[in-house]
Amino acid sequence: MKNYYRVVIIGLCVIYLGCQFDIVDGRKVDTKTENELEVKEMMNTPIYVDPEIDLTSHKQVSVIIQFKTKPAKIAVIEAQAKGLTLSLEEATKNVEDSHIRFHKDIQTLLEKEKVPYSITRSYKTVYNGVAMELPAYEIKRLLNSAEISTIHADKEIQLDPPILPFEQM
């Protein structure tokens, strides 16, 4: 009976250790360690990436990317609050320039690597950024762009309508 338990324990250990490794390109890879390294790498970047996005998936995902440059009217208001002068024309040019720089980054980071993507929408008024679709695992390439502040999953959010005073009774 003692040998039976020993065999069961050894078998469970082998199964557990076998789950920690994958064979990639003919070599044994510690997937747990690689995933932990990817998470640590993501945490060291100044770009916030929505944790709901599975960065290991090969599925096409829709994301909304916010740029570091503020929308023009917001930038003007923030400058005034700091006692600085910034014209609306200058701020608008800064927004346009941020989009141009991002498109240059995209050419370097995605097009040269033949990554399939599409920019589905550009935002410049209330929000400065773009909506785009690309394979989820390729989002990591975007972390090298100096323009990006945050990357969010593109999802619809439903808000509850406000309760009117006559409905509270």
N, C-alpha and C positions, 0 to 999 in steps of 0.2 A: 504494500500500500504506500509506503514511503517513496518508493521509486516512481509510482504513478503520479504523485503530487510533484515530484521533482521534474518529471517529463512534462506535465501540464504547465508548470511555471516556466520552464525553459521554452516551451512552445509559445506561450503568451509573449515572452520577451522577444522571441524571433519575429512574431507577427507585429508587435509594436515597433520594433526597429525597422522592419520591412516597410511599414507605412511612412516612415520618415524619409525614405529615399525614392527617387524616380530615376529611370534610365533615360538620359538625354544624350543624343549623339553618341551612343555606345559607352557612355561613362555614367557612373553612379553619382547622383547629385542629391545633396541634402536639401530637400525642398523647404523644410521648416526653417533652416538657417537662411536660405535664399529669400524666403518671404519676409523673415524678420529683418534682413538687410535692406530689402526694398522699403519696408515701413520706416526704418531708421533713416534711410536716404530721403524719403518723402518728408520726414519731420525736420530735416536739416535745411530744407529749402524755405525761402521766405514766401513761397506761393502756397496759399491754402487750397487744398484739394478736398472736395466733398467726400467724406468717408463712405457714402452710399455708392460711389462708383467703384466697381470691381476692376481694378487695374490689371488683373491677370486675364480677363475675359477677352476673347477674340470677336465678340459681338460689336456691331456698330452701335455707338451710343451718341446721344445728343447732349451737348454740354453748353453752358453759358459761361463765357470767359469775360471777366471784368479786368479792365486795364488799370494801371496805377494812376494814370492821368485822369483827373476828375472831369466830369462834364463841365462845359464852359461856364454856365451860370453859377454852379456850385463853386468852381475855382475862383470866380470873381468875388463871391460872398466870403469865402474863406480868406482870401487875400485881404479884403477890407477888414475883416475881424482881426487880422494880424497887423494891421496898420500899413499894409503894402498896397501898391497900386498895380492893378492888372485890368487892362481893358477887355471888353467882351470879345473884340476882334482877336486879340492876342490869345485869349483862352480858347476861342474856337479854332484858331490855327494850331494850338497845342494838341487839341483833340484830333484834328485831321492828321497831324504829324504822327500821333500815337498809332493811328490806323495804318499809316504808310509803313512805319517801323515794324508793326506786327506782321504785315504782309511780307516784308523782307525776311523776317524771322521764319515765317511759314515756308517760304521758298527754300531756305537753308535747312530747316529742321524736318520738314515733311516731304516737299516735292523732290528734293535730291535723293531722298531715301525711297521714293515711289510709294509713299503712304497714301492710301485713298482717303480723301477728306472732302468736305464741302462746307463752305461758309453759307449758312442759311439766312442769316440776318445780321445787320450791323446796327448798333445802338450808339447814339451820340448825344442825345438830348438829356434824358433823365438818368441814363446809365451809359457809361462809356465802355464798350466792349463789343463782342460778337457772339452769335450762337453758331455752333458748328457741329458737324457729325464726323466721327472718325472711329476706328477700332479702339476700344477701351484701353488696351495694353499700350497703344501708341501715345497716350496722353503724357506719359513720362517724358517723351521727347520735348513737349511743350514747356517743361520746367526750365529749359535753357533759355527761354525768352525773357528779356529784361522788361518787357511791356506788361506782363501778366501779374495781376494781384491775386485773383482767386479763380478757381474753376469749380463750377457747380453743376450738378446733374440738372438737365432741363426737364422739369416736371411741373405739372399744373398743381397749383395749391388752391384749395377751396376754403374760403373764409365764411364763417357764419355771418349772416346779415345782422346788423345791430338791432337790438330790441327797442322798439319805439315805446314812448311813455304809456300810450293807451293799451299796449299789448302786455304790460307788466301786471295787470290786475288779474 
